């Protein structure tokens, strides 16, 4: 099989509006949480989230594009542009028939849907729907519009698997390149669901933290007093390229994609398997696919959502897979800083792991105050401060509602 490398990156997150800012935010261990500004949340149990900050979209896209795109697609277009520029690809010199886009979004255009079924569109008389409602809403419009912008005529679709969506997109893109069906893929994901429906729906599930008096410490994975995740928005993108193709054009190589695994819990609609069965299996599959041993991994970027059941199940799974090496690993949840970007989480966390390889550091799990006796305190969960370390290979986990599990491994090139 062909080798696959990462030659471009882009990020738009609650702790940084581009790759450089995002990386600095990870190193500083800052929180992206704060009061919700997208709408009046005073009637909800949760009044805070991890929003993208200080971004004037009119400086990135023209007015017509903004009107015709939901915010999740706007985010996708911005980060795709950053990654393409970062990659140095000359679009006139590549085979556009073998260049594609696979994109992850768990929900898609929720803001568009919400607006069109609200009184803003329907009112008290004849319903008046925006003619762009459907194309703005569907998750696959993001890869479609990215391909139109860059002329990529190859493989093009969206993966929708809740919080595992972007990781599935990355693994699928990796597979197509190593099978020789593509030379270049734009992959990643974006999400924009900090809306009344998004907050209200997750509040109804009792999935969100309600720590309104202290939002910045609300996302506290592995802490005894964790009580739900913090909703985030934004996205990240990777340019994946066949190794010889990248080498021939003298591309900068961030890392190599080593392997991926995909499983199902087959257990519960929203809860993880209590013993981490699906998580254990998916990490084993990723290691086998990469032809790597557990000892080859330096850092695990965990799903780590700050929920009672999920953090315990994942820590158990890591111990089952890595054995004694589990205590030599660095482990962290960057969701403690960015919040949970749902379908885009896998892309943001993959980029965090790749930058850990590049810059030899491990991002922290911030907001740790009290150990949970159900989580082995011998594990190095990289609490509160980034740690210097030569990172040779990282494993990134994402698990979604419905029992969808995905693990991706990147290694130093």
C-alpha positions in Angstrom: 0.0 0.0 0.0 1.0 3.6 -0.6 2.2 5.8 2.3 0.1 8.9 3.3 1.5 12.1 4.8 0.0 15.3 6.1 1.2 18.4 4.1 -1.2 21.1 5.2 -3.2 22.1 8.3 -5.9 24.6 9.2 -7.7 25.4 12.4 -10.5 27.6 13.6 -11.3 27.0 17.3 -12.5 28.6 20.5 -8.8 29.1 21.5 -7.4 30.3 18.2 -8.6 31.4 14.8 -5.8 29.8 12.8 -3.2 27.0 13.2 -0.6 29.2 14.9 -3.0 30.7 17.4 -4.6 27.3 18.2 -1.1 25.8 18.9 -0.2 28.6 21.2 -3.5 28.2 23.0 -2.8 24.5 23.5 0.7 25.3 24.9 -0.7 27.9 27.3 -3.5 25.7 28.5 -6.2 28.4 28.0 -10.0 27.9 28.2 -12.2 28.9 25.3 -15.3 28.9 27.5 -17.4 32.0 28.1 -20.9 33.4 28.1 -23.0 32.6 25.0 -23.2 35.6 22.6 -24.8 33.9 19.6 -28.3 34.2 21.2 -30.0 35.0 24.4 -29.5 31.9 26.5 -31.0 33.2 29.8 -33.9 30.8 29.6 -31.6 27.7 29.4 -29.9 25.8 32.1 -26.5 26.4 30.4 -25.6 29.9 29.6 -22.0 29.4 28.3 -20.1 27.6 25.5 -16.8 27.6 23.7 -17.5 30.0 20.8 -15.1 31.2 18.0 -14.1 34.7 19.0 -13.1 37.9 17.1 -13.7 36.6 13.6 -15.2 38.9 11.1 -16.5 36.5 8.4 -16.8 39.3 5.9 -13.0 39.5 5.8 -12.9 35.9 4.7 -15.9 35.4 2.4 -17.9 37.8 0.2 -21.4 38.8 1.2 -23.1 36.5 -1.3 -21.2 33.5 -0.1 -22.1 34.2 3.5 -25.9 34.5 2.7 -25.8 31.1 0.9 -23.8 29.2 3.6 -24.6 28.0 7.0 -22.0 29.0 9.6 -20.6 25.4 9.7 -19.8 25.6 6.0 -18.4 29.1 6.4 -16.0 27.7 9.0 -15.1 24.9 6.6 -14.3 27.2 3.8 -12.0 29.4 6.0 -10.0 26.4 7.3 -9.7 24.7 3.9 -8.2 27.9 2.5 -5.7 28.1 5.3 -4.7 24.4 4.8 -4.4 24.7 1.0 -2.1 27.7 1.4 -0.1 26.0 4.1 0.4 22.9 1.9 1.9 24.9 -1.0 -0.1 22.9 -3.5 -0.1 24.3 -7.0 -3.5 23.4 -8.2 -2.5 23.8 -11.8 0.1 21.0 -11.4 -1.9 18.3 -9.8 -4.4 15.8 -11.2 -7.7 17.3 -10.1 -9.5 14.1 -11.0 -7.5 12.4 -8.2 -8.0 15.1 -5.6 -11.0 14.9 -3.3 -12.8 16.1 -0.2 -14.2 14.1 2.6 -15.7 16.1 5.5 -17.2 15.3 8.9 -20.1 17.1 10.5 -22.3 15.5 13.0 -25.2 17.9 12.6 -24.6 20.3 9.7 -26.7 23.4 9.3 -28.7 23.5 12.5 -28.8 27.2 12.6 -30.3 27.3 9.2 -32.9 24.7 10.1 -33.8 26.4 13.3 -34.2 29.8 11.7 -36.5 28.4 8.9 -38.8 26.6 11.2 -39.1 29.5 13.6 -41.4 32.4 13.6 -38.8 34.3 11.5 -39.7 32.3 8.5 -43.2 31.0 9.2 -44.8 33.7 11.2 -48.6 33.7 11.5 -49.4 33.5 7.8 -48.1 31.6 4.8 -44.8 29.8 5.5 -41.9 31.5 3.7 -38.9 29.3 3.5 -35.5 30.4 2.1 -34.8 28.7 -1.2 -31.3 28.0 0.1 -32.6 26.3 3.2 -32.0 22.7 2.1 -28.5 23.2 0.5 -27.4 25.3 3.5 -28.6 22.6 6.0 -27.2 19.3 4.6 -23.8 18.2 6.0 -22.4 17.3 2.6 -22.7 20.8 1.2 -19.4 21.7 2.9 -17.3 19.2 1.0 -19.3 20.0 -2.1 -18.5 23.8 -1.9 -14.9 23.2 -1.0 -14.5 21.0 -4.1 -16.2 23.6 -6.3 -13.8 26.3 -5.0 -10.6 24.3 -5.7 -11.8 22.2 -8.7 -11.3 18.9 -6.9 -13.2 16.4 -9.1 -12.3 13.2 -7.2 -14.0 11.5 -4.2 -16.4 13.8 -2.4 -18.8 13.2 0.4 -19.6 13.8 4.1 -19.3 11.4 7.0 -22.0 11.7 9.7 -21.3 9.6 12.8 -21.9 12.1 15.6 -18.7 12.9 17.4 -16.7 10.4 15.4 -17.5 12.1 12.1 -14.3 13.9 11.3 -12.1 11.0 12.4 -14.1 8.8 10.0 -13.5 11.3 7.3 -9.8 11.3 8.0 -9.6 7.5 8.0 -11.6 7.2 4.8 -9.4 9.8 3.1 -6.3 7.9 4.3 -7.7 4.6 2.8 -8.5 6.1 -0.6 -4.9 7.5 -0.9 -3.2 4.3 0.2 -5.3 2.3 -2.2 -4.2 4.5 -5.0 -7.7 6.0 -5.7 -6.6 9.6 -4.8 -3.4 11.6 -4.7 -4.6 14.5 -2.5 -7.5 14.8 0.0 -8.8 17.7 1.9 -10.3 16.2 5.1 -11.5 17.3 8.5 -14.7 18.7 9.8 -16.7 21.7 11.1 -19.6 22.3 13.4 -21.7 25.3 14.4 -24.4 24.3 16.8 -24.2 26.9 19.6 -27.9 27.7 18.9 -31.1 27.6 20.9 -31.8 24.1 19.5 -28.3 22.9 20.2 -28.1 24.1 23.8 -31.7 23.2 24.5 -31.4 19.7 23.1 -28.2 18.8 24.9 -29.6 20.4 28.1 -32.6 18.2 27.9 -30.3 15.2 27.7 -28.5 16.5 30.8 -25.3 16.2 28.8 -24.0 19.7 29.3 -22.2 21.3 32.2 -24.4 23.9 34.0 -21.5 25.5 35.9 -22.7 29.0 34.9 -20.8 30.7 37.8 -17.5 29.5 36.5 -17.6 28.6 32.8 -13.8 28.5 32.2 -13.4 25.6 34.6 -16.6 23.8 33.5 -14.9 21.3 31.1 -12.9 19.2 33.6 -12.2 15.7 32.1 -11.2 13.0 34.7 -12.0 15.3 37.6 -14.2 13.9 40.4 -16.6 16.8 40.0 -17.1 16.8 36.3 -20.7 17.1 35.3 -21.0 17.3 31.6 -19.3 18.7 28.5 -19.1 22.2 27.2 -20.3 22.8 23.6 -17.8 24.1 21.2 -17.7 25.2 17.5 -15.3 25.7 14.7 -13.3 23.0 12.9 -10.0 21.9 11.5 -8.6 20.5 8.3 -5.8 18.3 7.1 -4.3 18.0 3.6 -3.4 14.3 3.1 -1.2 13.4 0.3 0.4 10.3 -1.2 4.0 10.3 0.0 5.8 10.1 -3.4 3.4 12.8 -4.7 4.4 15.1 -1.8 8.1 14.2 -2.0 8.2 15.0 -5.7 7.0 18.5 -5.2 9.2 19.1 -2.2 6.3 19.5 0.2 6.7 20.2 4.0 5.6 17.0 5.8 4.1 17.4 9.2 3.6 13.7 10.0 2.7 10.4 8.5 -0.7 8.8 8.9 0.1 5.4 10.3 -3.3 3.7 10.7 -6.9 3.9 11.8 -9.6 1.8 13.4 -13.4 1.9 13.4 -15.8 -0.1 15.7 -19.2 0.1 17.3 -20.1 -0.4 20.9 -23.4 -2.1 20.0 -24.5 -1.2 23.5 -26.5 2.0 24.1 -27.9 5.0 22.2 -25.8 7.5 24.1 -23.8 5.8 26.9 -20.4 4.1 26.3 -19.9 0.5 27.1 -19.0 0.6 30.9 -15.9 -1.5 30.4 -14.8 0.5 27.4 -15.2 -2.5 25.1 -15.6 -0.6 21.8 -12.9 1.9 22.8 -10.5 -1.0 23.6 -11.3 -2.7 20.3 -10.9 0.4 18.1 -7.5 1.3 19.6 -6.3 -2.3 19.0 -7.5 -2.2 15.4 -5.7 1.2 14.8 -2.4 -0.3 16.2 -2.7 -3.4 14.1 -3.5 -1.3 11.0 -0.4 0.8 11.7 1.7 -2.3 12.4 2.8 -0.7 15.6 3.1 -1.9 19.2 1.5 -0.1 22.1 5.0 0.9 23.2 5.4 2.9 20.0 2.8 5.4 21.1 3.9 8.5 23.0 0.7 10.4 23.5 -3.1 9.6 23.5 -5.4 12.4 22.8 -8.5 11.0 24.4 -12.2 11.6 23.6 -12.4 12.9 27.2 -15.6 14.8 27.2 -15.9 15.5 31.0 -18.9 13.1 31.5 -19.1 10.7 34.4 -19.3 7.5 32.5 -17.2 8.3 29.4 -14.0 9.3 31.1 -14.0 6.2 33.3 -14.7 3.8 30.4 -12.0 5.3 28.2 -9.3 5.2 31.0 -10.1 1.5 31.5 -9.8 0.9 27.8 -6.4 2.5 27.6 -5.1 0.4 30.5 -6.5 -2.8 28.8 -4.8 -1.9 25.5 -1.5 -0.5 26.7 -0.8 -2.6 29.8 2.2 -1.4 31.7 3.0 1.1 28.9 -0.2 3.0 29.9 1.9 4.5 32.7 4.6 5.7 30.3 2.1 7.5 28.0 1.1 11.1 28.2 -2.7 11.2 28.0 -4.8 14.4 27.7 -8.2 15.8 26.7 -7.9 19.0 24.7 -11.7 19.3 25.1 -10.9 20.8 28.5 -9.8 23.9 26.5 -11.8 23.8 23.2 -15.0 22.3 24.5 -16.6 19.6 22.5 -16.8 20.3 18.8 -19.0 17.3 18.1 -18.5 16.1 14.5 -15.4 18.4 14.1 -13.7 17.1 17.3 -11.7 14.4 15.6 -10.1 16.9 13.2 -9.3 19.5 15.8 -7.8 16.8 18.1 -5.8 15.3 15.2 -4.3 18.7 14.5 -3.5 19.0 18.2 -1.7 15.7 18.1 0.2 16.5 14.9 1.4 19.8 16.4 2.5 17.8 19.5 4.8 15.8 17.2 6.0 18.9 15.4 6.8 21.0 18.5 7.6 18.2 21.1 5.0 19.0 23.7 1.9 17.4 25.1 -1.2 19.7 25.5 -2.7 19.6 29.0 -6.0 18.5 30.5 -6.8 21.7 32.3 -9.3 22.3 35.1 -8.2 19.3 37.3 -8.8 19.9 40.9 -9.8 16.6 42.5 -8.8 13.0 41.7 -11.5 10.5 40.8 -10.9 7.3 42.8 -12.4 5.3 39.9 -9.6 6.6 37.6 -6.1 5.2 38.2 -4.0 8.1 39.5 -0.8 6.5 38.1 -1.9 7.5 34.6 -0.2 10.7 33.4 -3.2 12.7 32.4 -1.1 15.8 31.8 -3.1 17.8 34.3 -3.2 21.6 34.1 0.1 22.4 32.3 1.6 21.3 28.9 4.5 19.0 29.3 7.7 18.9 27.1 8.2 15.5 25.5 9.6 14.1 22.3 6.4 12.8 20.7 7.0 10.1 18.1 3.5 8.9 17.6 0.1 9.9 18.8 -3.3 8.1 18.9 -6.4 10.2 18.7 -9.8 8.8 20.0 -13.3 10.0 19.1 -16.5 8.2 20.2 -20.0 9.2 19.1 -23.6 8.8 20.1 -24.9 5.6 18.6 -21.7 3.8 19.7 -19.5 4.9 16.9 -15.7 4.7 17.7 -12.7 5.8 15.6 -9.0 6.0 16.4 -6.3 7.5 14.2 -2.6 7.2 14.6 -0.1 9.7 13.3 3.7 9.3 13.6 6.8 11.3 13.1 7.9 11.3 9.5 
